[in-house]
Amino acid sequence: MEEGLNLNLVLNGATLLSVLGLGVKVYLAGKAQKIEQPLEVKPCRSSTEKGQCDERHKLLGEQITCLFARTEYQGTRQAALAATQEAVERQLASMDSKLDKLIARKI
């Protein structure tokens, strides 16, 4: 019986400490905290010159135009290849049916 009483006392003490700890955490969470800014933000003085920036934008614009043209060409080419493949498949089916008729005549 003493062991049960001691265990009960320990469990009640642990529960009391847990509730007190939770109460402290809730209290501290409700208080406003000041967060210091770790970095100092300043405007950059050494930016790219306007002429160089315009030149880079023009180069990038030309590259994008080239990529769009290549993409359009590849789409057209892929459509043509798909049409050719469909025509070849139809022709193969026709040849297969003709061969089946010839084989049926021989038998």
Secondary structure, DSSP 8 states (H G I E B T S, - for coil): -HHHHHHHHHHHHHHHHHHHHHHHHHHHHHS------SS-----S----HHHHHHHHHHHHHHHHHHHHHHHHHHHHHHHHHHHHHHHHHHHHHHHHHHHHHHHHH-
